Amino acid sequence: MALYKIEKKLEYIKEKPFRLEKEIQEITENNLKAIFGLEFVKSEFALNKFRIDTLAFDREANAFIIIEYKRDKNFSVIDQGYAYLSLMLNNKADFILEFNENLDKALKRTDVDWSQSRVLFVSPSFTNYQREAINFKDLPIELWEIKRYENKTLSFEQIQKAGTQESIKTISKTDKLDDAVAKEIKVYTEEEHLTNVKEEIKELYEKLKLAILNMDNLEIKPKKVYIAFVSGRNVVDILPQRKALKIWLNMTLGELDDPKGIAKDVSTTGHWGNGDYEIKIQNDEDLEYILSLIKQSLKKNKK
């Protein structure tokens, strides 16, 4: 992607390549919250002849995230990704101990949702083979391209999957996939959230989804208990229920301008989604008004 500085004429901004993987690692670790919304746990975490570049924790998913940095292109994202996940699942106590010692907190094994763990590879570029390798709907591996430019600008861009519906579990065991990892790690999809939903609610979800995506360049991230619409941070989280959609707006109590008062205050009650406001809808009667509320959350949370 070419970048230009706007002067009287466009001025091309040259890329400033990274000389060392350590440069990529330091920039990422120092900005984990801003880039990925993750909590830093440990750098160079060594365990059983493995060395994890960065160990992080996802507070939203209550899961450990492993981050690896690459400058060369000669590595298998599948083999390495599953090796790290297997290491984690076979040494859960060590990961929890590392978390507790570095963050001075008391995390228990039952506090962690191991099924939501994943591996992130960060590199200046990926080959076509590596890009193609992640095209499975349930693969707990992400590829992120990092670029640095001469005007002190940095970009992180996730390599998007090509909309495939194929499962990684269809690959033969001879491809060295760890069966234990495949059984315990779970990547959720929109389709699974809509499995037991009535047809009219599915149509309502698709209508709301399209309208939200038309607002801005939001990313859909299906989680364990809801579908998140993200632009830097979660903007709105949606739980499709059999006869309704439950919606959470990521805004603190008192921030939302809601003249009709249709958003429920859930700031003091247990709930799944992000934010203090919950809305439940069964039809599109107030859809335009609800979209105006979602726009307020987008304005607050947009990166």
Secondary structure, DSSP 8 states (H G I E B T S, - for coil): --EEEESSSEEEE-B---S-HHHHHHHHHTTHHHHH--EEEEEEEEETTEEEEEEEEETTTTEEEEEEE-SSS-S-HHHHHHHHHHHHHT-HHHHHHHHHHHHT----GGG--GGG-EEEEEES---HHHHHHT--TT--EEEEEEEEETTTEEEEEE---------GGGS-GGG---HHHHHH-----HHHHTTTS-HHHHHHHHHHHHHHHHHS--EEEE-SSSEEEESBSEEEEEEE-SS-EEEEE---TT----TT--SEE-TTS--SSSSSEEEEESSSTTHHHHHHHHHHHHHHHB-
